[in-house]
Every structure is written in structure tokens, then in C-alpha cells.
Amino acid sequence: MVTVNKYLYKKDFGRGICPCSDKQEYKVLFREVSETELKTDELDLDAVAKASIYKMEKLVVMCTECKKIYFVAMSSEISFKEQYVTLESVELFDDTPLEARNLINKIYSEYKDVLVNIATDDYVIKVLAQSEDDEKIESRYVYLNREDSILYADLQSEEI
């Protein structure tokens, strides 16, 4: 299942990433997700409560307070009642927003084998893989935010 979160928070990462404030709100600029969702019998309430989604994610996020950009790798297990998150790595990107945009766009454009392209004014998604059997649904997709005023300031100021 493809999900779009424009923002992530401290609770989504299991801890804060940026030391600048307690707000801990991050705009998602890029996201690659490999997800496995275990199927359940929707009539069995115990099974629904225990249902799990396993995710491996690579993200590029921007702190909404100080505008620092971070590359994050994480894994998570999500059930109806609980969420377990493991941050595999967090790296500060110390170049310009323009360089971040160029790098993100380059990474996004490298995904060639696409099942479905989804585009809105704010973002684009490439669904790379989707499979299903009796026990699980597996999905792989990438998300690119294309509305950020800092990353796209040079394009937004140009007159057409």
C-alpha cells in the first residue's frame, strides 16, 4: 500500500533527529519504501489487532525549524496497537538546498522500471513493485516532494 506523509515527527523516528528545537517536525523531500503488509481475516478482531506492516525506508527530510537536511535510513514494524522503529543511520547534508535538490532528483530519476506513475501538483510517486500472495502484500515505491519553497526557490522566482 502506498502511503504519503508530507511531514514526519519525533514519534515517527522513535527519537529526535535535529537538535535545534523540541518541535521535531520534518518535511519529507524524498522517500524510498519497501513494505510488507501481512494479511489478516478482517472478521477476526484478534488477528486485525496483531496485523503488522514491516517497512525499510530511505528518506531525505528537512527540519521545519532550522531547514537542515538529513538523510535517514530506518526500519519499522507497525501493528494496530504498537510501532517499533529502528534508525539505521542519520546523516546531516551540509551542502546547499540546490545541491540537495539536484541529488534528490538524480536519485529519483534513476528508478526506471516503474509499474505506475502518480503525479500531483505537490509530489510524484513511482510504484516500482507490487506483489501479493495468500499471506502478504509487498510494495516498493519512491516519493518525491516537488513543492518545497526552499529547494525550488530558484524555479519559483523565474517568470514564465
N, CA, C and O atoms as a DFTB+ gen file, in Angstrom:
640 C
 N C O
     1  1       0.841      -1.164       0.000
     2  2       0.000       0.000       0.000
     3  2       0.900       1.245       0.000
     4  3       1.826       1.345       0.805
     5  1       0.632       2.155      -0.872
     6  2       1.396       3.389      -0.965
     7  2       0.805       4.410      -0.005
     8  3      -0.393       4.692      -0.047
     9  1       1.648       4.963       0.859
    10  2       1.205       5.999       1.779
    11  2       2.070       7.237       1.580
    12  3       3.267       7.133       1.311
    13  1       1.457       8.402       1.714
    14  2       2.165       9.660       1.542
    15  2       2.082      10.445       2.846
    16  3       0.994      10.781       3.313
    17  1       3.221      10.725       3.414
    18  2       3.311      11.599       4.577
    19  2       4.165      12.791       4.168
    20  3       5.351      12.632       3.880
    21  1       3.585      13.963       4.141
    22  2       4.364      15.150       3.799
    23  2       5.276      15.556       4.951
    24  3       6.316      16.180       4.740
    25  1       4.882      15.199       6.166
    26  2       5.672      15.531       7.350
    27  2       5.822      14.295       8.231
    28  3       4.923      13.459       8.311
    29  1       6.968      14.198       8.884
    30  2       7.206      13.181       9.900
    31  2       7.615      13.890      11.185
    32  3       8.065      15.035      11.158
    33  1       7.455      13.204      12.303
    34  2       7.689      13.805      13.607
    35  2       8.594      12.905      14.450
    36  3       8.924      11.785      14.061
    37  1       8.980      13.419      15.600
    38  2       9.859      12.680      16.508
    39  2       9.330      11.271      16.763
    40  3      10.099      10.309      16.763
    41  1       8.026      11.145      16.979
    42  2       7.439       9.821      17.268
    43  2       7.600       8.853      16.095
    44  3       7.678       7.641      16.296
    45  1       7.649       9.389      14.863
    46  2       7.827       8.542      13.686
    47  2       9.229       7.950      13.612
    48  3       9.427       6.872      13.053
    49  1      10.198       8.661      14.180
    50  2      11.583       8.196      14.169
    51  2      11.981       7.493      15.467
    52  3      13.034       6.859      15.535
    53  1      11.147       7.606      16.482
    54  2      11.475       6.998      17.765
    55  2      12.338       7.895      18.630
    56  3      12.529       7.615      19.813
    57  1      12.861       8.967      18.057
    58  2      13.663       9.953      18.794
    59  2      13.840      11.175      17.906
    60  3      13.531      11.147      16.714
    61  1      14.339      12.239      18.503
    62  2      14.599      13.442      17.733
    63  2      15.817      13.262      16.837
    64  3      16.718      12.481      17.145
    65  1      15.836      13.979      15.743
    66  2      16.967      13.926      14.814
    67  2      17.756      15.227      14.859
    68  3      18.984      15.208      14.942
    69  1      17.059      16.348      14.804
    70  2      17.705      17.652      14.762
    71  2      17.732      18.254      16.171
    72  3      16.713      18.251      16.862
    73  1      18.884      18.765      16.599
    74  2      18.977      19.312      17.952
    75  2      18.440      20.736      18.105
    76  3      18.540      21.307      19.191
    77  1      17.875      21.323      17.049
    78  2      17.534      22.745      17.087
    79  2      16.324      23.086      17.949
    80  3      16.258      24.192      18.484
    81  1      15.358      22.171      18.104
    82  2      14.161      22.526      18.877
    83  2      13.452      21.281      19.380
    84  3      13.811      20.152      19.048
    85  1      12.443      21.525      20.182
    86  2      11.613      20.431      20.687
    87  2      10.483      20.081      19.732
    88  3       9.860      19.029      19.876
    89  1      10.206      20.946      18.757
    90  2       9.098      20.715      17.828
    91  2       9.287      19.422      17.048
    92  3       8.360      18.619      16.937
    93  1      10.484      19.219      16.509
    94  2      10.830      17.978      15.821
    95  2       9.837      17.611      14.721
    96  3       9.281      16.513      14.713
    97  1       9.623      18.544      13.795
    98  2       8.782      18.316      12.626
    99  2       9.686      18.351      11.397
   100  3      10.519      19.246      11.252
   101  1       9.512      17.369      10.515
   102  2      10.378      17.237       9.340
   103  2       9.542      17.116       8.079
   104  3       8.619      16.304       8.018
   105  1       9.857      17.915       7.081
   106  2       9.198      17.810       5.784
   107  2       9.897      16.698       5.007
   108  3      11.125      16.681       4.915
   109  1       9.128      15.778       4.453
   110  2       9.676      14.678       3.664
   111  2       9.929      15.198       2.255
   112  3       9.006      15.631       1.565
   113  1      11.193      15.151       1.837
   114  2      11.575      15.601       0.499
   115  2      11.661      14.434      -0.476
   116  3      11.330      14.569      -1.654
   117  1      12.112      13.280       0.030
   118  2      12.266      12.072      -0.781
   119  2      12.091      10.879       0.132
   120  3      12.472      10.908       1.303
   121  1      11.505       9.822      -0.426
   122  2      11.292       8.617       0.376
   123  2      11.295       7.401      -0.532
   124  3      10.574       7.361      -1.528
   125  1      12.100       6.416      -0.191
   126  2      12.064       5.109      -0.855
   127  2      11.590       4.105       0.183
   128  3      12.146       4.026       1.278
   129  1      10.563       3.338      -0.163
   130  2       9.945       2.425       0.793
   131  2       9.848       1.020       0.214
   132  3       9.398       0.825      -0.915
   133  1      10.279       0.048       1.010
   134  2      10.000      -1.370       0.746
   135  2       9.125      -1.827       1.904
   136  3       9.525      -1.759       3.066
   137  1       7.930      -2.291       1.574
   138  2       6.927      -2.548       2.601
   139  2       6.313      -3.927       2.426
   140  3       6.023      -4.355       1.309
   141  1       6.121      -4.613       3.538
   142  2       5.417      -5.889       3.552
   143  2       4.269      -5.771       4.537
   144  3       4.470      -5.469       5.713
   145  1       3.071      -6.011       4.045
   146  2       1.886      -5.967       4.891
   147  2       1.321      -7.378       5.006
   148  3       0.958      -7.994       4.003
   149  1       1.250      -7.881       6.228
   150  2       0.697      -9.217       6.450
   151  2      -0.821      -9.148       6.354
   152  3      -1.454      -8.241       6.894
   153  1      -1.390     -10.124       5.658
   154  2      -2.847     -10.170       5.502
   155  2      -3.483     -10.799       6.734
   156  3      -2.889     -11.640       7.408
   157  1      -4.712     -10.363       7.008
   158  2      -5.475     -10.934       8.117
   159  2      -6.905     -11.142       7.678
   160  3      -7.360     -10.581       6.681
   161  1      -7.601     -11.958       8.439
   162  2      -9.030     -12.132       8.241
   163  2      -9.708     -10.948       8.926
   164  3      -9.652     -10.828      10.149
   165  1     -10.343     -10.079       8.156
   166  2     -10.930      -8.863       8.702
   167  2     -12.036      -9.129       9.718
   168  3     -12.403      -8.231      10.475
   169  1     -12.563     -10.327       9.745
   170  2     -13.603     -10.665      10.714
   171  2     -13.023     -11.123      12.044
   172  3     -13.736     -11.166      13.047
   173  1     -11.747     -11.464      12.066
   174  2     -11.077     -11.920      13.280
   175  2     -10.420     -10.717      13.957
   176  3      -9.348     -10.282      13.533
   177  1     -11.051     -10.172      15.007
   178  2     -10.563      -8.954      15.661
   179  2      -9.179      -9.127      16.279
   180  3      -8.389      -8.183      16.288
   181  1      -8.871     -10.325      16.798
   182  2      -7.541     -10.566      17.359
   183  2      -6.477     -10.491      16.265
   184  3      -5.405      -9.925      16.478
   185  1      -6.763     -11.048      15.121
   186  2      -5.812     -11.020      14.004
   187  2      -5.616      -9.594      13.500
   188  3      -4.495      -9.200      13.179
   189  1      -6.692      -8.820      13.427
   190  2      -6.588      -7.433      12.975
   191  2      -5.726      -6.630      13.950
   192  3      -4.903      -5.822      13.519
   193  1      -5.903      -6.839      15.251
   194  2      -5.125      -6.116      16.257
   195  2      -3.638      -6.460      16.177
   196  3      -2.787      -5.636      16.510
   197  1      -3.333      -7.669      15.739
   198  2      -1.936      -8.111      15.652
   199  2      -1.331      -7.903      14.272
   200  3      -0.145      -8.164      14.074
   201  1      -2.124      -7.440      13.321
   202  2      -1.641      -7.264      11.944
   203  2      -0.405      -6.378      11.929
   204  3      -0.297      -5.435      12.712
   205  1       0.514      -6.685      11.043
   206  2       1.766      -5.941      11.018
   207  2       2.132      -5.477       9.623
   208  3       1.816      -6.112       8.617
   209  1       2.802      -4.357       9.608
   210  2       3.412      -3.822       8.398
   211  2       4.893      -3.651       8.711
   212  3       5.259      -3.047       9.719
   213  1       5.727      -4.181       7.849
   214  2       7.170      -4.054       8.002
   215  2       7.680      -3.127       6.907
   216  3       7.351      -3.305       5.734
   217  1       8.488      -2.132       7.290
   218  2       8.990      -1.166       6.318
   219  2      10.492      -0.980       6.461
   220  3      11.043      -0.965       7.562
   221  1      11.129      -0.842       5.316
   222  2      12.511      -0.382       5.241
   223  2      12.448       0.905       4.428
   224  3      11.914       0.908       3.319
   225  1      12.986       1.996       4.964
   226  2      12.855       3.284       4.301
   227  2      14.180       4.027       4.225
   228  3      15.000       3.976       5.141
   229  1      14.363       4.717       3.108
   230  2      15.447       5.685       2.945
   231  2      14.758       7.019       2.711
   232  3      13.929       7.149       1.810
   233  1      15.101       8.004       3.521
   234  2      14.414       9.285       3.460
   235  2      15.400      10.439       3.364
   236  3      16.545      10.349       3.810
   237  1      14.919      11.524       2.770
   238  2      15.594      12.807       2.858
   239  2      14.549      13.729       3.462
   240  3      13.476      13.920       2.888
   241  1      14.859      14.302       4.623
   242  2      13.913      15.149       5.331
   243  2      14.559      16.486       5.667
   244  3      15.780      16.592       5.781
   245  1      13.712      17.512       5.823
   246  2      14.191      18.837       6.194
   247  2      13.516      19.260       7.497
   248  3      12.292      19.198       7.614
   249  1      14.304      19.685       8.464
   250  2      13.770      20.208       9.716
   251  2      12.990      21.490       9.393
   252  3      13.508      22.380       8.719
   253  1      11.754      21.578       9.873
   254  2      10.934      22.752       9.562
   255  2      11.375      23.987      10.347
   256  3      10.998      25.105       9.996
   257  1      12.163      23.800      11.397
   258  2      12.634      24.932      12.197
   259  2      13.888      25.565      11.604
   260  3      13.879      26.745      11.255
   261  1      14.967      24.791      11.487
   262  2      16.271      25.348      11.076
   263  2      16.597      25.104       9.602
   264  3      17.579      25.642       9.090
   265  1      15.784      24.301       8.919
   266  2      15.928      23.993       7.489
   267  2      17.137      23.111       7.165
   268  3      17.554      23.044       6.008
   269  1      17.700      22.443       8.156
   270  2      18.775      21.487       7.890
   271  2      18.174      20.247       7.232
   272  3      17.047      19.848       7.523
   273  1      18.960      19.652       6.339
   274  2      18.509      18.485       5.584
   275  2      19.249      17.250       6.089
   276  3      20.462      17.273       6.293
   277  1      18.493      16.174       6.285
   278  2      19.049      14.923       6.800
   279  2      18.711      13.762       5.871
   280  3      17.614      13.683       5.318
   281  1      19.683      12.865       5.714
   282  2      19.466      11.589       5.044
   283  2      19.270      10.568       6.158
   284  3      20.083      10.478       7.078
   285  1      18.180       9.796       6.070
   286  2      17.811       8.875       7.137
   287  2      17.522       7.506       6.540
   288  3      16.861       7.401       5.507
   289  1      18.015       6.464       7.186
   290  2      17.640       5.083       6.858
   291  2      17.010       4.499       8.116
   292  3      17.563       4.611       9.210
   293  1      15.860       3.880       7.951
   294  2      15.164       3.334       9.117
   295  2      14.336       2.112       8.747
   296  3      13.995       1.891       7.585
   297  1      14.027       1.335       9.760
   298  2      13.123       0.205       9.589
   299  2      12.056       0.323      10.666
   300  3      12.287       0.891      11.733
   301  1      10.886      -0.223      10.366
   302  2       9.816      -0.156      11.355
   303  2       8.891      -1.353      11.223
   304  3       8.739      -1.948      10.157
   305  1       8.284      -1.675      12.351
   306  2       7.238      -2.697      12.418
   307  2       6.043      -2.023      13.061
   308  3       6.120      -1.525      14.183
   309  1       4.941      -2.015      12.335
   310  2       3.762      -1.278      12.779
   311  2       2.599      -2.248      12.908
   312  3       2.280      -2.983      11.974
   313  1       1.972      -2.242      14.075
   314  2       0.762      -3.027      14.274
   315  2      -0.352      -2.067      14.664
   316  3      -0.129      -0.863      14.795
   317  1      -1.528      -2.595      14.846
   318  2      -2.675      -1.774      15.212
   319  2      -2.434      -1.049      16.536
   320  3      -2.904       0.073      16.725
   321  1      -1.699      -1.693      17.455
   322  2      -1.513      -1.141      18.796
   323  2      -0.136      -0.521      19.033
   324  3       0.002       0.338      19.904
   325  1       0.884      -0.937      18.281
   326  2       2.253      -0.519      18.596
   327  2       3.040      -0.206      17.332
   328  3       2.670      -0.592      16.223
   329  1       4.144       0.512      17.544
   330  2       5.072       0.797      16.457
   331  2       6.487       0.693      17.008
   332  3       6.814       1.299      18.028
   333  1       7.321      -0.081      16.323
   334  2       8.727      -0.211      16.687
   335  2       9.553       0.359      15.546
   336  3       9.383      -0.024      14.389
   337  1      10.449       1.280      15.885
   338  2      11.256       1.956      14.876
   339  2      12.720       1.792      15.215
   340  3      13.124       1.925      16.370
   341  1      13.516       1.498      14.190
   342  2      14.965       1.449      14.350
   343  2      15.588       2.406      13.344
   344  3      15.419       2.251      12.135
   345  1      16.309       3.394      13.856
   346  2      17.043       4.290      12.967
   347  2      18.365       3.620      12.629
   348  3      19.208       3.412      13.501
   349  1      18.537       3.290      11.370
   350  2      19.761       2.635      10.918
   351  2      20.885       3.658      10.770
   352  3      22.027       3.392      11.144
   353  1      20.552       4.841      10.218
   354  2      21.547       5.913      10.084
   355  2      20.854       7.255       9.916
   356  3      19.743       7.347       9.392
   357  1      21.544       8.297      10.378
   358  2      21.101       9.683      10.211
   359  2      22.336      10.489       9.845
   360  3      23.317      10.515      10.589
   361  1      22.280      11.151       8.688
   362  2      23.419      11.946       8.235
   363  2      22.952      13.338       7.849
   364  3      21.978      13.495       7.113
   365  1      23.648      14.339       8.349
   366  2      23.363      15.721       8.007
   367  2      23.922      16.021       6.624
   368  3      25.076      15.701       6.338
   369  1      23.111      16.634       5.761
   370  2      23.566      17.060       4.437
   371  2      24.065      18.484       4.589
   372  3      23.296      19.383       4.928
   373  1      25.347      18.691       4.340
   374  2      25.932      20.002       4.629
   375  2      26.251      20.825       3.384
   376  3      27.184      21.629       3.391
   377  1      25.484      20.629       2.326
   378  2      25.666      21.427       1.118
   379  2      24.440      22.332       0.953
   380  3      23.614      22.413       1.862
   381  1      24.311      22.996      -0.163
   382  2      23.225      23.952      -0.399
   383  2      21.913      23.231      -0.718
   384  3      21.923      22.075      -1.141
   385  1      20.786      23.917      -0.513
   386  2      19.497      23.328      -0.914
   387  2      19.458      22.984      -2.404
   388  3      18.850      21.982      -2.780
   389  1      20.086      23.782      -3.249
   390  2      20.122      23.483      -4.682
   391  2      20.843      22.165      -4.941
   392  3      20.395      21.358      -5.756
   393  1      21.955      21.949      -4.253
   394  2      22.680      20.680      -4.384
   395  2      21.835      19.516      -3.869
   396  3      21.854      18.431      -4.450
   397  1      21.097      19.735      -2.786
   398  2      20.209      18.686      -2.259
   399  2      19.146      18.343      -3.298
   400  3      18.879      17.170      -3.557
   401  1      18.541      19.372      -3.891
   402  2      17.522      19.138      -4.919
   403  2      18.094      18.368      -6.098
   404  3      17.474      17.419      -6.578
   405  1      19.264      18.764      -6.567
   406  2      19.880      18.070      -7.699
   407  2      20.157      16.610      -7.366
   408  3      19.928      15.728      -8.193
   409  1      20.644      16.356      -6.168
   410  2      20.922      14.980      -5.750
   411  2      19.635      14.165      -5.632
   412  3      19.578      13.026      -6.095
   413  1      18.612      14.740      -5.019
   414  2      17.333      14.040      -4.860
   415  2      16.722      13.740      -6.226
   416  3      16.253      12.626      -6.461
   417  1      16.723      14.713      -7.119
   418  2      16.165      14.494      -8.459
   419  2      16.947      13.436      -9.229
   420  3      16.362      12.643      -9.967
   421  1      18.264      13.423      -9.057
   422  2      19.099      12.414      -9.714
   423  2      18.753      11.016      -9.201
   424  3      18.590      10.079      -9.982
   425  1      18.645      10.891      -7.886
   426  2      18.298       9.593      -7.293
   427  2      16.930       9.141      -7.800
   428  3      16.761       7.990      -8.200
   429  1      15.956      10.051      -7.783
   430  2      14.595       9.722      -8.221
   431  2      14.568       9.291      -9.687
   432  3      13.865       8.346     -10.045
   433  1      15.317       9.969     -10.518
   434  2      15.307       9.661     -11.954
   435  2      15.990       8.341     -12.285
   436  3      15.803       7.818     -13.384
   437  1      16.776       7.791     -11.367
   438  2      17.463       6.515     -11.610
   439  2      16.520       5.317     -11.534
   440  3      16.890       4.225     -11.965
   441  1      15.326       5.490     -11.006
   442  2      14.360       4.400     -10.931
   443  2      13.650       4.307     -12.272
   444  3      12.810       5.147     -12.594
   445  1      13.985       3.289     -13.053
   446  2      13.486       3.172     -14.431
   447  2      12.329       2.186     -14.575
   448  3      11.380       2.461     -15.309
   449  1      12.387       1.053     -13.894
   450  2      11.348       0.028     -14.029
   451  2      10.163       0.396     -13.144
   452  3      10.156       0.108     -11.947
   453  1       9.169       1.029     -13.739
   454  2       8.052       1.592     -12.998
   455  2       6.755       0.912     -13.414
   456  3       6.471       0.778     -14.604
   457  1       5.967       0.483     -12.428
   458  2       4.642      -0.080     -12.705
   459  2       3.621       1.028     -12.918
   460  3       2.809       0.972     -13.841
   461  1       3.674       2.039     -12.050
   462  2       2.703       3.132     -12.095
   463  2       3.399       4.432     -11.702
   464  3       4.207       4.454     -10.773
   465  1       3.085       5.510     -12.409
   466  2       3.499       6.860     -12.032
   467  2       2.277       7.601     -11.519
   468  3       1.216       7.577     -12.143
   469  1       2.433       8.257     -10.382
   470  2       1.363       9.066      -9.814
   471  2       1.918      10.477      -9.659
   472  3       2.993      10.660      -9.088
   473  1       1.198      11.468     -10.159
   474  2       1.682      12.844     -10.070
   475  2       0.573      13.776      -9.628
   476  3      -0.560      13.689     -10.101
   477  1       0.916      14.672      -8.710
   478  2       0.023      15.755      -8.304
   479  2       0.825      17.043      -8.433
   480  3       1.982      17.022      -8.853
   481  1       0.215      18.152      -8.075
   482  2       0.949      19.418      -8.099
   483  2       2.064      19.435      -7.064
   484  3       3.067      20.125      -7.248
   485  1       1.903      18.684      -5.975
   486  2       2.836      18.722      -4.851
   487  2       3.902      17.632      -4.856
   488  3       4.991      17.839      -4.322
   489  1       3.613      16.485      -5.445
   490  2       4.547      15.369      -5.362
   491  2       4.359      14.405      -6.527
   492  3       3.368      14.454      -7.257
   493  1       5.360      13.517      -6.675
   494  2       5.272      12.423      -7.640
   495  2       5.670      11.127      -6.936
   496  3       6.496      11.123      -6.023
   497  1       5.070      10.043      -7.379
   498  2       5.358       8.718      -6.825
   499  2       5.571       7.756      -7.976
   500  3       4.842       7.788      -8.968
   501  1       6.571       6.901      -7.841
   502  2       6.784       5.798      -8.774
   503  2       6.582       4.505      -7.988
   504  3       7.306       4.229      -7.032
   505  1       5.596       3.723      -8.398
   506  2       5.409       2.398      -7.806
   507  2       6.313       1.463      -8.593
   508  3       6.131       1.273      -9.796
   509  1       7.282       0.884      -7.911
   510  2       8.313       0.075      -8.562
   511  2       7.969      -1.404      -8.585
   512  3       8.310      -2.109      -9.534
   513  1       7.295      -1.877      -7.545
   514  2       6.964      -3.300      -7.467
   515  2       5.754      -3.484      -6.571
   516  3       5.567      -2.756      -5.596
   517  1       4.942      -4.462      -6.914
   518  2       3.776      -4.803      -6.101
   519  2       3.508      -6.281      -6.334
   520  3       3.358      -6.726      -7.472
   521  1       3.451      -7.036      -5.245
   522  2       3.120      -8.456      -5.365
   523  2       2.245      -8.858      -4.186
   524  3       2.256      -8.230      -3.127
   525  1       1.498      -9.911      -4.403
   526  2       0.561     -10.352      -3.387
   527  2       0.436     -11.860      -3.429
   528  3       0.410     -12.463      -4.502
   529  1       0.358     -12.470      -2.245
   530  2       0.046     -13.891      -2.151
   531  2      -0.967     -14.062      -1.018
   532  3      -1.553     -13.081      -0.560
   533  1      -1.173     -15.288      -0.568
   534  2      -2.188     -15.545       0.458
   535  2      -1.846     -14.936       1.811
   536  3      -2.744     -14.689       2.616
   537  1      -0.567     -14.689       2.076
   538  2      -0.133     -14.233       3.388
   539  2       0.239     -12.761       3.469
   540  3       0.156     -12.164       4.543
   541  1       0.654     -12.155       2.336
   542  2       1.196     -10.799       2.426
   543  2       1.043     -10.026       1.121
   544  3       0.795     -10.587       0.054
   545  1       1.201      -8.710       1.259
   546  2       1.268      -7.800       0.122
   547  2       2.602      -7.074       0.236
   548  3       2.911      -6.490       1.275
   549  1       3.385      -7.111      -0.823
   550  2       4.678      -6.431      -0.826
   551  2       4.640      -5.290      -1.831
   552  3       4.152      -5.442      -2.951
   553  1       5.165      -4.142      -1.409
   554  2       5.183      -2.953      -2.265
   555  2       6.550      -2.292      -2.162
   556  3       7.221      -2.353      -1.132
   557  1       6.933      -1.666      -3.252
   558  2       8.159      -0.861      -3.274
   559  2       7.855       0.374      -4.105
   560  3       7.385       0.272      -5.238
   561  1       8.127       1.548      -3.531
   562  2       7.831       2.792      -4.230
   563  2       8.762       3.903      -3.769
   564  3       9.409       3.805      -2.726
   565  1       8.815       4.959      -4.565
   566  2       9.578       6.158      -4.213
   567  2       8.659       7.370      -4.330
   568  3       7.769       7.429      -5.178
   569  1       8.908       8.327      -3.452
   570  2       8.111       9.548      -3.356
   571  2       9.050      10.728      -3.472
   572  3      10.127      10.727      -2.878
   573  1       8.652      11.736      -4.233
   574  2       9.444      12.953      -4.386
   575  2       8.537      14.154      -4.163
   576  3       7.558      14.349      -4.883
   577  1       8.874      14.954      -3.159
   578  2       8.153      16.192      -2.885
   579  2       8.674      17.236      -3.858
   580  3       9.885      17.425      -3.977
   581  1       7.776      17.910      -4.553
   582  2       8.237      18.918      -5.501
   583  2       7.583      20.276      -5.259
   584  3       7.356      21.045      -6.192
   585  1       7.284      20.556      -3.986
   586  2       6.649      21.822      -3.662
   587  2       7.472      22.676      -2.706
   588  3       7.075      23.805      -2.419
   589  1       8.588      22.193      -2.207
   590  2       9.299      22.903      -1.156
   591  2       9.836      24.243      -1.646
   592  3      10.546      24.304      -2.651
   593  1       9.501      25.302      -0.944
   594  2       9.873      26.659      -1.368
   595  2      11.367      26.922      -1.240
   596  3      11.898      27.780      -1.945
   597  1      12.048      26.215      -0.369
   598  2      13.497      26.406      -0.237
   599  2      14.229      25.658      -1.340
   600  3      15.104      26.226      -1.992
   601  1      13.886      24.397      -1.559
   602  2      14.568      23.617      -2.595
   603  2      14.303      24.155      -3.991
   604  3      15.166      24.089      -4.867
   605  1      13.099      24.691      -4.192
   606  2      12.711      25.128      -5.533
   607  2      12.609      26.646      -5.658
   608  3      11.936      27.152      -6.557
   609  1      13.269      27.367      -4.765
   610  2      13.189      28.835      -4.762
   611  2      13.631      29.436      -6.097
   612  3      13.017      30.385      -6.584
   613  1      14.694      28.887      -6.690
   614  2      15.189      29.447      -7.945
   615  2      14.175      29.249      -9.080
   616  3      14.065      30.104      -9.958
   617  1      13.454      28.166      -9.074
   618  2      12.452      27.909     -10.114
   619  2      11.177      28.722      -9.881
   620  3      10.540      29.182     -10.828
   621  1      10.818      28.889      -8.612
   622  2       9.597      29.613      -8.303
   623  2       9.740      31.116      -8.545
   624  3       8.736      31.801      -8.745
   625  1      10.963      31.638      -8.532
   626  2      11.163      33.061      -8.749
   627  2      11.295      33.412     -10.224
   628  3      11.220      34.586     -10.588
   629  1      11.491      32.407     -11.083
   630  2      11.610      32.663     -12.520
   631  2      10.238      32.989     -13.089
   632  3       9.230      32.405     -12.694
   633  1      10.218      33.920     -14.011
   634  2       8.956      34.244     -14.687
   635  2       8.846      33.418     -15.950
   636  3       9.836      33.149     -16.630
   637  1       7.635      33.026     -16.246
   638  2       7.393      32.188     -17.437
   639  2       7.086      33.064     -18.614
   640  3       6.852      32.562     -19.713
